[in-house]
Amino acid sequence: MRRTNFVASLPRMARERALERCDQIRFRWRRQYNLPPTDPRYLEMTVGEMLEDLLCHQFLDHPETRATMITDDFDEELARLEAEAARDPASPADGGTDIPDDFIDPVV
């Protein structure tokens, strides 16, 4: 069995980890303020506070996103979802399930 050379696989592993981290809230918040991962301001913030701060910047820098991210028609959306669930007889809201009823009883 041939082993993969660790040094040769380092760039691939680093690229995979970087792709995972680049969309994380914590990384984006640190990047916004150019903070190192050891900065106390970064370490004391919760993810919720970071997300709120990032959204404030987004809404301020791009006001057109406010309309797409904030909606006041929750009642209309709820009515639409309830109507859709009423049409589906296997809907969990109606007491049904979406699990097929084709199980076989085990023989003991």
The first five atom37 places (N, CA, C, CB, O) and aatype in JSON, in Angstrom:
{
  "aatype": [12, 1, 1, 16, 2, 13, 19, 0, 15, 10, 14, 1, 12, 0, 1, 6, 1, 0, 10, 6, 1, 4, 3, 5, 9, 1, 13, 1, 17, 1, 1, 5, 18, 2, 10, 14, 14, 16, 3, 14, 1, 18, 10, 6, 12, 16, 19, 7, 6, 12, 10, 6, 3, 10, 10, 4, 8, 5, 13, 10, 3, 8, 14, 6, 16, 1, 0, 16, 12, 9, 16, 3, 3, 13, 3, 6, 6, 10, 0, 1, 10, 6, 0, 6, 0, 0, 1, 3, 14, 0, 15, 14, 0, 3, 7, 7, 16, 3, 9, 14, 3, 3, 13, 9, 3, 14, 19, 19],
  "atom_mask": [
    [1, 1, 1, 1, 1],
    [1, 1, 1, 1, 1],
    [1, 1, 1, 1, 1],
    [1, 1, 1, 1, 1],
    [1, 1, 1, 1, 1],
    [1, 1, 1, 1, 1],
    [1, 1, 1, 1, 1],
    [1, 1, 1, 1, 1],
    [1, 1, 1, 1, 1],
    [1, 1, 1, 1, 1],
    [1, 1, 1, 1, 1],
    [1, 1, 1, 1, 1],
    [1, 1, 1, 1, 1],
    [1, 1, 1, 1, 1],
    [1, 1, 1, 1, 1],
    [1, 1, 1, 1, 1],
    [1, 1, 1, 1, 1],
    [1, 1, 1, 1, 1],
    [1, 1, 1, 1, 1],
    [1, 1, 1, 1, 1],
    [1, 1, 1, 1, 1],
    [1, 1, 1, 1, 1],
    [1, 1, 1, 1, 1],
    [1, 1, 1, 1, 1],
    [1, 1, 1, 1, 1],
    [1, 1, 1, 1, 1],
    [1, 1, 1, 1, 1],
    [1, 1, 1, 1, 1],
    [1, 1, 1, 1, 1],
    [1, 1, 1, 1, 1],
    [1, 1, 1, 1, 1],
    [1, 1, 1, 1, 1],
    [1, 1, 1, 1, 1],
    [1, 1, 1, 1, 1],
    [1, 1, 1, 1, 1],
    [1, 1, 1, 1, 1],
    [1, 1, 1, 1, 1],
    [1, 1, 1, 1, 1],
    [1, 1, 1, 1, 1],
    [1, 1, 1, 1, 1],
    [1, 1, 1, 1, 1],
    [1, 1, 1, 1, 1],
    [1, 1, 1, 1, 1],
    [1, 1, 1, 1, 1],
    [1, 1, 1, 1, 1],
    [1, 1, 1, 1, 1],
    [1, 1, 1, 1, 1],
    [1, 1, 1, 0, 1],
    [1, 1, 1, 1, 1],
    [1, 1, 1, 1, 1],
    [1, 1, 1, 1, 1],
    [1, 1, 1, 1, 1],
    [1, 1, 1, 1, 1],
    [1, 1, 1, 1, 1],
    [1, 1, 1, 1, 1],
    [1, 1, 1, 1, 1],
    [1, 1, 1, 1, 1],
    [1, 1, 1, 1, 1],
    [1, 1, 1, 1, 1],
    [1, 1, 1, 1, 1],
    [1, 1, 1, 1, 1],
    [1, 1, 1, 1, 1],
    [1, 1, 1, 1, 1],
    [1, 1, 1, 1, 1],
    [1, 1, 1, 1, 1],
    [1, 1, 1, 1, 1],
    [1, 1, 1, 1, 1],
    [1, 1, 1, 1, 1],
    [1, 1, 1, 1, 1],
    [1, 1, 1, 1, 1],
    [1, 1, 1, 1, 1],
    [1, 1, 1, 1, 1],
    [1, 1, 1, 1, 1],
    [1, 1, 1, 1, 1],
    [1, 1, 1, 1, 1],
    [1, 1, 1, 1, 1],
    [1, 1, 1, 1, 1],
    [1, 1, 1, 1, 1],
    [1, 1, 1, 1, 1],
    [1, 1, 1, 1, 1],
    [1, 1, 1, 1, 1],
    [1, 1, 1, 1, 1],
    [1, 1, 1, 1, 1],
    [1, 1, 1, 1, 1],
    [1, 1, 1, 1, 1],
    [1, 1, 1, 1, 1],
    [1, 1, 1, 1, 1],
    [1, 1, 1, 1, 1],
    [1, 1, 1, 1, 1],
    [1, 1, 1, 1, 1],
    [1, 1, 1, 1, 1],
    [1, 1, 1, 1, 1],
    [1, 1, 1, 1, 1],
    [1, 1, 1, 1, 1],
    [1, 1, 1, 0, 1],
    [1, 1, 1, 0, 1],
    [1, 1, 1, 1, 1],
    [1, 1, 1, 1, 1],
    [1, 1, 1, 1, 1],
    [1, 1, 1, 1, 1],
    [1, 1, 1, 1, 1],
    [1, 1, 1, 1, 1],
    [1, 1, 1, 1, 1],
    [1, 1, 1, 1, 1],
    [1, 1, 1, 1, 1],
    [1, 1, 1, 1, 1],
    [1, 1, 1, 1, 1],
    [1, 1, 1, 1, 1]
  ],
  "atom_positions": [
    [[0.85, -1.18, 0.0], [0.0, 0.0, 0.0], [0.89, 1.24, 0.0], [-0.96, 0.0, 1.23], [1.79, 1.38, 0.83]],
    [[0.64, 2.1, -0.91], [1.45, 3.31, -1.04], [0.82, 4.45, -0.25], [1.61, 3.71, -2.53], [-0.38, 4.68, -0.34]],
    [[1.62, 5.13, 0.52], [1.14, 6.26, 1.32], [1.27, 7.56, 0.54], [1.93, 6.36, 2.64], [2.16, 7.72, -0.29]],
    [[0.34, 8.48, 0.83], [0.42, 9.81, 0.24], [1.46, 10.61, 1.0], [-0.96, 10.52, 0.26], [1.48, 10.61, 2.23]],
    [[2.3, 11.28, 0.29], [3.32, 12.11, 0.91], [2.62, 13.29, 1.61], [4.35, 12.62, -0.16], [1.88, 14.05, 0.98]],
    [[2.87, 13.42, 2.91], [2.22, 14.45, 3.71], [2.52, 15.85, 3.17], [2.66, 14.36, 5.16], [1.62, 16.68, 3.06]],
    [[3.76, 16.1, 2.83], [4.15, 17.42, 2.33], [3.46, 17.72, 1.01], [5.68, 17.51, 2.16], [3.06, 18.86, 0.76]],
    [[3.31, 16.72, 0.18], [2.65, 16.93, -1.11], [1.16, 17.18, -0.94], [2.87, 15.71, -2.02], [0.56, 17.89, -1.76]],
    [[0.54, 16.63, 0.11], [-0.9, 16.81, 0.31], [-1.24, 18.06, 1.11], [-1.48, 15.6, 1.01], [-2.42, 18.42, 1.21]],
    [[-0.24, 18.75, 1.68], [-0.5, 19.95, 2.48], [-1.24, 21.04, 1.72], [0.8, 20.51, 2.98], [-2.21, 21.58, 2.26]],
    [[-0.85, 21.4, 0.5], [-1.59, 22.46, -0.21], [-3.05, 22.1, -0.43], [-0.93, 22.74, -1.55], [-3.92, 22.97, -0.31]],
    [[-3.34, 20.84, -0.74], [-4.73, 20.42, -0.95], [-5.52, 20.53, 0.35], [-4.79, 18.98, -1.49], [-6.65, 21.02, 0.35]],
    [[-4.94, 20.06, 1.46], [-5.63, 20.13, 2.75], [-5.86, 21.58, 3.17], [-4.82, 19.39, 3.82], [-6.93, 21.93, 3.67]],
    [[-4.86, 22.43, 2.97], [-5.0, 23.85, 3.33], [-6.08, 24.51, 2.49], [-3.66, 24.59, 3.14], [-6.84, 25.32, 2.99]],
    [[-6.14, 24.17, 1.21], [-7.17, 24.74, 0.33], [-8.56, 24.31, 0.78], [-6.92, 24.3, -1.13], [-9.48, 25.12, 0.78]],
    [[-8.73, 23.05, 1.16], [-10.03, 22.55, 1.62], [-10.46, 23.25, 2.91], [-9.99, 21.03, 1.84], [-11.61, 23.65, 3.05]],
    [[-9.52, 23.4, 3.86], [-9.85, 24.08, 5.12], [-10.18, 25.55, 4.88], [-8.68, 23.96, 6.11], [-11.09, 26.09, 5.5]],
    [[-9.44, 26.19, 3.98], [-9.7, 27.61, 3.68], [-11.07, 27.79, 3.05], [-8.61, 28.16, 2.74], [-11.77, 28.75, 3.36]],
    [[-11.46, 26.88, 2.17], [-12.79, 26.98, 1.55], [-13.9, 26.8, 2.59], [-12.95, 25.92, 0.45], [-14.95, 27.43, 2.49]],
    [[-13.67, 25.97, 3.58], [-14.65, 25.79, 4.65], [-14.74, 27.03, 5.53], [-14.3, 24.57, 5.51], [-15.84, 27.44, 5.92]],
    [[-13.61, 27.63, 5.86], [-13.57, 28.76, 6.79], [-13.99, 30.08, 6.18], [-12.2, 28.91, 7.35], [-14.49, 30.96, 6.9]],
    [[-13.81, 30.26, 4.88], [-14.02, 31.59, 4.29], [-15.48, 32.04, 4.37], [-13.57, 31.58, 2.84], [-15.74, 33.25, 4.31]],
    [[-16.41, 31.14, 4.52], [-17.82, 31.52, 4.62], [-18.33, 31.53, 6.06], [-18.67, 30.58, 3.8], [-19.52, 31.75, 6.29]],
    [[-17.47, 31.29, 7.01], [-17.89, 31.29, 8.41], [-18.02, 32.72, 8.93], [-16.9, 30.49, 9.26], [-17.24, 33.6, 8.56]],
    [[-18.99, 32.92, 9.79], [-19.27, 34.25, 10.34], [-18.06, 34.77, 11.12], [-20.51, 34.21, 11.25], [-17.69, 35.93, 10.99]],
    [[-17.46, 33.9, 11.92], [-16.33, 34.33, 12.74], [-15.18, 34.85, 11.88], [-15.85, 33.17, 13.63], [-14.57, 35.87, 12.2]],
    [[-14.89, 34.15, 10.78], [-13.81, 34.59, 9.91], [-14.15, 35.9, 9.23], [-13.5, 33.53, 8.86], [-13.31, 36.8, 9.16]],
    [[-15.37, 36.03, 8.74], [-15.77, 37.28, 8.06], [-15.72, 38.47, 9.01], [-17.18, 37.14, 7.46], [-15.34, 39.57, 8.62]],
    [[-16.13, 38.25, 10.27], [-16.11, 39.34, 11.23], [-14.67, 39.76, 11.53], [-16.83, 38.93, 12.53], [-14.37, 40.96, 11.59]],
    [[-13.79, 38.79, 11.72], [-12.37, 39.12, 11.96], [-11.78, 39.87, 10.78], [-11.55, 37.85, 12.24], [-10.99, 40.8, 10.96]],
    [[-12.16, 39.46, 9.58], [-11.66, 40.12, 8.37], [-12.18, 41.55, 8.26], [-12.06, 39.32, 7.12], [-11.45, 42.45, 7.83]],
    [[-13.43, 41.76, 8.67], [-14.04, 43.1, 8.62], [-13.2, 44.1, 9.4], [-15.47, 43.07, 9.17], [-13.01, 45.24, 8.98]],
    [[-12.68, 43.66, 10.56], [-11.93, 44.56, 11.43], [-10.42, 44.28, 11.42], [-12.45, 44.46, 12.83], [-9.68, 44.9, 12.18]],
    [[-9.99, 43.35, 10.58], [-8.57, 43.02, 10.45], [-7.96, 42.66, 11.8], [-7.8, 44.18, 9.82], [-6.94, 43.22, 12.21]],
    [[-8.61, 41.72, 12.5], [-8.16, 41.3, 13.83], [-7.49, 39.94, 13.76], [-9.34, 41.27, 14.81], [-7.89, 39.08, 12.97]],
    [[-6.47, 39.73, 14.6], [-5.87, 38.39, 14.68], [-6.78, 37.48, 15.51], [-4.44, 38.46, 15.3], [-7.62, 37.97, 16.26]],
    [[-6.62, 36.18, 15.4], [-7.49, 35.28, 16.15], [-7.27, 35.33, 17.66], [-7.27, 33.88, 15.69], [-8.06, 34.75, 18.41]],
    [[-6.24, 36.01, 18.12], [-5.97, 36.12, 19.56], [-6.46, 37.43, 20.16], [-4.49, 35.98, 19.81], [-6.27, 37.67, 21.35]],
    [[-7.08, 38.29, 19.35], [-7.54, 39.59, 19.84], [-8.68, 39.39, 20.85], [-7.99, 40.5, 18.66], [-9.61, 38.63, 20.57]],
    [[-8.62, 40.05, 22.02], [-9.66, 39.89, 23.03], [-11.06, 40.31, 22.54], [-9.29, 40.69, 24.25], [-12.06, 39.72, 22.94]],
    [[-11.12, 41.31, 21.67], [-12.42, 41.73, 21.15], [-13.06, 40.6, 20.35], [-12.28, 42.98, 20.27], [-14.27, 40.39, 20.41]],
    [[-12.24, 39.88, 19.6], [-12.73, 38.76, 18.82], [-13.13, 37.61, 19.74], [-11.67, 38.29, 17.82], [-14.19, 37.0, 19.55]],
    [[-12.32, 37.32, 20.71], [-12.58, 36.18, 21.6], [-13.81, 36.39, 22.48], [-11.38, 35.94, 22.47], [-14.45, 35.41, 22.88]],
    [[-14.16, 37.64, 22.79], [-15.29, 37.92, 23.67], [-16.62, 38.01, 22.94], [-15.05, 39.19, 24.41], [-17.67, 37.97, 23.58]],
    [[-16.6, 38.14, 21.62], [-17.84, 38.27, 20.84], [-18.48, 36.91, 20.64], [-17.56, 38.94, 19.48], [-17.8, 35.91, 20.44]],
    [[-19.82, 36.89, 20.69], [-20.54, 35.67, 20.34], [-20.81, 35.69, 18.84], [-21.87, 35.55, 21.16], [-20.72, 36.73, 18.2]],
    [[-21.15, 34.53, 18.31], [-21.45, 34.44, 16.88], [-22.67, 35.29, 16.55], [-21.67, 32.97, 16.46], [-22.73, 35.89, 15.48]],
    [[-23.65, 35.33, 17.45], [-24.84, 36.15, 17.22], [-24.52, 37.63, 17.13], [0.0, 0.0, 0.0], [-25.06, 38.33, 16.28]],
    [[-23.64, 38.1, 18.0], [-23.23, 39.5, 17.96], [-22.45, 39.81, 16.69], [-22.39, 39.85, 19.18], [-22.6, 40.88, 16.1]],
    [[-21.62, 38.86, 16.27], [-20.86, 39.05, 15.03], [-21.79, 39.12, 13.83], [-19.84, 37.91, 14.85], [-21.62, 39.96, 12.95]],
    [[-22.78, 38.23, 13.79], [-23.72, 38.21, 12.67], [-24.51, 39.5, 12.63], [-24.66, 37.02, 12.78], [-24.72, 40.07, 11.55]],
    [[-24.96, 39.98, 13.78], [-25.71, 41.24, 13.84], [-24.85, 42.4, 13.32], [-26.17, 41.52, 15.28], [-25.34, 43.24, 12.58]],
    [[-23.59, 42.43, 13.72], [-22.69, 43.49, 13.27], [-22.47, 43.42, 11.76], [-21.35, 43.39, 14.01], [-22.49, 44.45, 11.08]],
    [[-22.26, 42.22, 11.24], [-22.06, 42.06, 9.79], [-23.29, 42.48, 9.01], [-21.7, 40.61, 9.46], [-23.18, 43.1, 7.95]],
    [[-24.49, 42.15, 9.52], [-25.72, 42.55, 8.84], [-25.91, 44.06, 8.88], [-26.92, 41.86, 9.47], [-26.4, 44.65, 7.91]],
    [[-25.53, 44.7, 9.98], [-25.6, 46.17, 10.04], [-24.74, 46.8, 8.95], [-25.15, 46.68, 11.43], [-25.17, 47.73, 8.27]],
    [[-23.54, 46.28, 8.78], [-22.67, 46.8, 7.72], [-23.26, 46.52, 6.35], [-21.26, 46.17, 7.82], [-23.21, 47.38, 5.46]],
    [[-23.83, 45.34, 6.16], [-24.44, 44.99, 4.88], [-25.59, 45.94, 4.55], [-24.94, 43.54, 4.9], [-25.69, 46.44, 3.43]],
    [[-26.46, 46.19, 5.52], [-27.61, 47.06, 5.3], [-27.18, 48.51, 5.05], [-28.56, 47.0, 6.49], [-27.8, 49.22, 4.27]],
    [[-26.12, 48.93, 5.72], [-25.65, 50.3, 5.54], [-24.93, 50.47, 4.2], [-24.71, 50.69, 6.68], [-25.15, 51.46, 3.5]],
    [[-24.09, 49.51, 3.85], [-23.32, 49.6, 2.6], [-24.16, 49.33, 1.36], [-22.16, 48.64, 2.64], [-23.89, 49.88, 0.29]],
    [[-25.17, 48.49, 1.5], [-26.03, 48.1, 0.36], [-27.49, 48.19, 0.78], [-25.68, 46.66, -0.13], [-28.1, 47.17, 1.11]],
    [[-28.07, 49.38, 0.78], [-29.45, 49.55, 1.26], [-30.48, 48.71, 0.49], [-29.84, 51.01, 1.17], [-31.54, 48.4, 1.03]],
    [[-30.18, 48.34, -0.75], [-31.15, 47.56, -1.52], [-31.34, 46.16, -0.92], [-30.69, 47.45, -2.98], [-32.35, 45.51, -1.21]],
    [[-30.41, 45.69, -0.11], [-30.57, 44.35, 0.49], [-31.58, 44.36, 1.63], [-29.23, 43.84, 0.99], [-32.05, 43.29, 2.03]],
    [[-31.9, 45.51, 2.16], [-32.89, 45.56, 3.25], [-34.23, 44.99, 2.79], [-33.08, 47.0, 3.74], [-34.87, 44.24, 3.52]],
    [[-34.63, 45.35, 1.6], [-35.93, 44.89, 1.1], [-35.94, 43.38, 0.85], [-36.29, 45.62, -0.19], [-36.98, 42.74, 1.02]],
    [[-34.83, 42.82, 0.47], [-34.8, 41.39, 0.19], [-34.63, 40.55, 1.44], [-33.7, 41.09, -0.77], [-35.03, 39.39, 1.46]],
    [[-34.05, 41.12, 2.49], [-33.79, 40.34, 3.7], [-34.82, 40.55, 4.79], [-32.43, 40.67, 4.23], [-34.92, 39.75, 5.72]],
    [[-35.6, 41.61, 4.69], [-36.59, 41.9, 5.72], [-37.96, 41.9, 5.07], [-36.3, 43.27, 6.42], [-38.18, 42.57, 4.06]],
    [[-38.87, 41.15, 5.65], [-40.22, 41.08, 5.11], [-41.23, 41.25, 6.24], [-40.45, 39.75, 4.36], [-41.04, 40.73, 7.35]],
    [[-42.29, 41.96, 5.97], [-43.33, 42.16, 6.97], [-44.57, 41.33, 6.68], [-43.71, 43.62, 7.04], [-45.55, 41.41, 7.42]],
    [[-44.55, 40.53, 5.62], [-45.73, 39.77, 5.25], [-45.67, 38.33, 5.78], [-45.88, 39.75, 3.74], [-45.88, 37.38, 5.03]],
    [[-45.37, 38.19, 7.08], [-45.3, 36.87, 7.67], [-46.65, 36.17, 7.66], [-44.77, 36.97, 9.09], [-46.71, 34.96, 7.48]],
    [[-47.74, 36.92, 7.85], [-49.07, 36.32, 7.84], [-49.39, 35.72, 6.48], [-50.12, 37.34, 8.23], [-49.97, 34.64, 6.4]],
    [[-49.02, 36.42, 5.42], [-49.26, 35.9, 4.07], [-48.43, 34.65, 3.82], [-48.94, 36.96, 3.02], [-48.91, 33.68, 3.23]],
    [[-47.18, 34.67, 4.26], [-46.32, 33.51, 4.07], [-46.81, 32.32, 4.89], [-44.87, 33.85, 4.46], [-46.78, 31.19, 4.41]],
    [[-47.27, 32.57, 6.11], [-47.81, 31.5, 6.94], [-49.06, 30.91, 6.32], [-48.11, 32.03, 8.35], [-49.23, 29.69, 6.31]],
    [[-49.95, 31.75, 5.8], [-51.16, 31.25, 5.15], [-50.82, 30.41, 3.93], [-52.06, 32.42, 4.73], [-51.47, 29.39, 3.68]],
    [[-49.81, 30.82, 3.18], [-49.4, 30.05, 2.01], [-48.84, 28.69, 2.42], [-48.35, 30.82, 1.19], [-49.15, 27.68, 1.79]],
    [[-48.03, 28.66, 3.47], [-47.46, 27.39, 3.94], [-48.55, 26.46, 4.49], [-46.41, 27.65, 5.02], [-48.5, 25.25, 4.26]],
    [[-49.53, 27.03, 5.21], [-50.62, 26.21, 5.74], [-51.48, 25.64, 4.62], [-51.49, 27.03, 6.7], [-51.91, 24.49, 4.68]],
    [[-51.73, 26.45, 3.58], [-52.51, 25.96, 2.44], [-51.76, 24.86, 1.72], [-52.83, 27.12, 1.47], [-52.36, 23.88, 1.27]],
    [[-50.47, 25.0, 1.6], [-49.66, 23.96, 0.95], [-49.67, 22.67, 1.76], [-48.21, 24.46, 0.75], [-49.74, 21.58, 1.2]],
    [[-49.6, 22.8, 3.08], [-49.64, 21.62, 3.94], [-51.0, 20.94, 3.9], [-49.29, 21.99, 5.38], [-51.08, 19.72, 4.0]],
    [[-52.08, 21.72, 3.75], [-53.43, 21.15, 3.7], [-53.63, 20.34, 2.41], [-54.49, 22.26, 3.79], [-54.4, 19.37, 2.41]],
    [[-52.96, 20.72, 1.33], [-53.08, 19.98, 0.08], [-52.34, 18.66, 0.12], [-52.57, 20.81, -1.06], [-52.68, 17.75, -0.64]],
    [[-51.34, 18.53, 0.97], [-50.52, 17.31, 1.05], [-51.08, 16.41, 2.14], [-49.03, 17.66, 1.32], [-50.92, 16.72, 3.32]],
    [[-51.71, 15.29, 1.78], [-52.32, 14.43, 2.8], [-51.3, 13.75, 3.7], [-53.16, 13.38, 2.14], [-51.65, 13.34, 4.81]],
    [[-50.07, 13.62, 3.28], [-49.06, 12.98, 4.11], [-48.29, 13.99, 4.94], [-48.1, 12.18, 3.25], [-47.23, 13.68, 5.48]],
    [[-48.82, 15.19, 5.04], [-48.13, 16.24, 5.77], [-48.1, 15.95, 7.26], [-48.79, 17.59, 5.51], [-49.12, 15.56, 7.82]],
    [[-46.95, 16.13, 7.92], [-46.88, 15.94, 9.37], [-47.81, 16.88, 10.13], [-45.46, 16.13, 9.85], [-48.19, 16.57, 11.26]],
    [[-48.17, 18.02, 9.55], [-49.07, 18.95, 10.23], [-50.47, 18.35, 10.37], [-49.15, 20.27, 9.47], [-51.2, 18.7, 11.3]],
    [[-50.85, 17.44, 9.47], [-52.17, 16.8, 9.53], [-52.12, 15.49, 10.29], [-52.7, 16.56, 8.13], [-53.09, 14.74, 10.28]],
    [[-51.01, 15.2, 10.94], [-50.89, 13.95, 11.67], [-50.33, 12.83, 10.82], [0.0, 0.0, 0.0], [-50.07, 11.74, 11.33]],
    [[-50.15, 13.07, 9.55], [-49.59, 12.06, 8.66], [-48.08, 12.07, 8.74], [0.0, 0.0, 0.0], [-47.48, 12.92, 9.41]],
    [[-47.47, 11.15, 8.07], [-46.02, 11.12, 8.01], [-45.6, 10.94, 6.58], [-45.44, 9.98, 8.9], [-46.39, 10.51, 5.73]],
    [[-44.38, 11.27, 6.31], [-43.88, 11.05, 4.97], [-42.99, 9.81, 4.93], [-43.12, 12.27, 4.47], [-42.17, 9.66, 4.02]],
    [[-43.14, 8.92, 5.94], [-42.42, 7.67, 5.96], [-43.32, 6.6, 5.35], [-41.99, 7.28, 7.43], [-44.48, 6.48, 5.74]],
    [[-42.82, 5.83, 4.39], [-43.67, 4.82, 3.77], [-44.08, 3.74, 4.77], [-42.95, 4.18, 2.58], [-43.34, 3.42, 5.69]],
    [[-45.25, 3.19, 4.57], [-45.79, 2.17, 5.47], [-45.57, 0.79, 4.87], [-47.29, 2.42, 5.75], [-46.52, 0.02, 4.7]],
    [[-44.33, 0.48, 4.56], [-44.04, -0.82, 3.96], [-43.03, -1.6, 4.78], [-43.51, -0.63, 2.54], [-42.21, -2.34, 4.24]],
    [[-43.09, -1.44, 6.11], [-42.18, -2.16, 6.98], [-42.66, -3.6, 7.16], [-42.07, -1.45, 8.34], [-43.86, -3.88, 7.13]],
    [[-41.72, -4.48, 7.34], [-42.03, -5.89, 7.56], [-41.78, -6.21, 9.03], [-41.17, -6.83, 6.63], [-40.75, -5.83, 9.59]],
    [[-42.74, -6.9, 9.64], [-42.57, -7.29, 11.04], [-41.47, -8.35, 11.13], [-43.91, -7.84, 11.63], [-41.46, -9.3, 10.34]],
    [[-40.55, -8.21, 12.07], [-39.48, -9.2, 12.19], [-40.03, -10.53, 12.69], [-38.38, -8.69, 13.14], [-40.96, -10.56, 13.5]],
    [[-39.45, -11.61, 12.21], [-39.84, -12.94, 12.65], [-38.97, -13.29, 13.84], [-39.69, -14.01, 11.5], [-37.74, -13.21, 13.79]],
    [[-39.64, -13.67, 14.93], [-38.89, -13.99, 16.15], [-38.78, -15.47, 16.32], [-39.54, -13.38, 17.37], [-38.18, -15.94, 17.29]]
  ]
}
